[in-house]
Amino acid sequence: MKVTLVMAAVGLVTVLGVGAKRPSDPPFDPPEMVRVATGEIAFRPLGNFALSGKTRTPRVVQTTVPGFDIMKYQVTGAQYAACVADGACEGARVLAPDAPQTGVNWQDATAFAQWYSQQTGASWRLPSDVEWQLAAAERYGDSAPDPAAADPGAQMLASYENGATLRLKADPALYAAGTFGLNSNGLADVSGNIWEWTDGCMQTGTLTEDGRVAKTDPYCGVRIAGGVHRAAVIDFVRDASGGGCAVGLPPDHLGFRLVRGE
């Protein structure tokens, strides 16, 4: 009997690997997932760009984004509360267990992804900004001014007007998950009243004469949030409506959803 038990233990170590940790039971039912197929987007980086010393808007560039699996719904209050209860996430106000979790910053969202990865044994992460744009499909909004606009004041005014027009579709009140329906990819509540954290960073750089990016450097203390329009928000800010939005109009609410896989 002892020999059998020892052999079984050795076999378990062989399967799991020395020092390997078996994932605990998932803290909540697995989230519904959506497969977003490989596709092309018209992408322009968000940030501060200049041509010959003058502020300009980059032109869009067709960009291929590999397919990925992403949560159908945003992370809910109940899901986030499980991370808080486990001591892995900072506390945040939960409006309702089945409502999307808001009032979280990029660091909170990243901590949740790391915790959930440990809990499940799978890899979970925030989407990149290009992945988020591909997933958002027809609900992606771009408030950038015309690349041909040369006057900085006119650029700021155009960006504000574009963003304000897009925001007519958003409602500052919060609702249960699914309230804003599905987009063509099958994702719920994309570009509703919640902006979603991504791993994208604000960019600073220069442009060529035709408006393409010649050189760019990321500033990752400011992250890109996708929503009715994109916003660049300081990574520790939980309520951008009260300040902390580096570029563009501030989001009404900050939440997130995760991608599964590396």
Rosetta blueprint (number, residue, H / E / L):
1 M L
2 K H
3 V H
4 T H
5 L H
6 V H
7 M H
8 A H
9 A H
10 V H
11 G H
12 L H
13 V H
14 T H
15 V H
16 L H
17 G L
18 V L
19 G L
20 A L
21 K L
22 R L
23 P L
24 S L
25 D L
26 P L
27 P L
28 F L
29 D L
30 P L
31 P L
32 E L
33 M E
34 V E
35 R E
36 V E
37 A L
38 T L
39 G E
40 E E
41 I E
42 A E
43 F E
44 R L
45 P L
46 L L
47 G E
48 N E
49 F E
50 A E
51 L E
52 S L
53 G L
54 K E
55 T E
56 R E
57 T L
58 P L
59 R L
60 V L
61 V E
62 Q E
63 T E
64 T E
65 V E
66 P L
67 G L
68 F E
69 D E
70 I E
71 M E
72 K L
73 Y L
74 Q L
75 V L
76 T E
77 G H
78 A H
79 Q H
80 Y H
81 A H
82 A H
83 C H
84 V H
85 A H
86 D L
87 G L
88 A L
89 C L
90 E L
91 G L
92 A L
93 R L
94 V L
95 L L
96 A L
97 P L
98 D L
99 A L
100 P E
101 Q L
102 T L
103 G L
104 V L
105 N L
106 W H
107 Q H
108 D H
109 A H
110 T H
111 A H
112 F H
113 A H
114 Q H
115 W H
116 Y H
117 S H
118 Q H
119 Q H
120 T H
121 G L
122 A L
123 S L
124 W E
125 R E
126 L L
127 P L
128 S L
129 D H
130 V H
131 E H
132 W H
133 Q H
134 L H
135 A H
136 A H
137 A H
138 E H
139 R H
140 Y L
141 G L
142 D L
143 S L
144 A L
145 P L
146 D L
147 P L
148 A L
149 A L
150 A L
151 D L
152 P H
153 G H
154 A H
155 Q H
156 M H
157 L H
158 A H
159 S H
160 Y H
161 E H
162 N H
163 G H
164 A H
165 T H
166 L H
167 R H
168 L H
169 K H
170 A L
171 D L
172 P L
173 A L
174 L L
175 Y L
176 A L
177 A L
178 G L
179 T L
180 F L
181 G L
182 L E
183 N L
184 S L
185 N L
186 G L
187 L L
188 A E
189 D L
190 V L
191 S L
192 G L
193 N L
194 I L
195 W E
196 E E
197 W E
198 T E
199 D E
200 G E
201 C E
202 M E
203 Q E
204 T E
205 G E
206 T E
207 L E
208 T L
209 E L
210 D L
211 G L
212 R L
213 V E
214 A E
215 K E
216 T E
217 D E
218 P E
219 Y E
220 C E
221 G E
222 V E
223 R E
224 I E
225 A E
226 G E
227 G L
228 V L
229 H L
230 R L
231 A E
232 A E
233 V E
234 I E
235 D L
236 F L
237 V L
238 R L
239 D L
240 A H
241 S H
242 G H
243 G L
244 G L
245 C E
246 A E
247 V E
248 G L
249 L L
250 P L
251 P L
252 D L
253 H L
254 L E
255 G E
256 F L
257 R L
258 L L
259 V E
260 R E
261 G L
262 E L
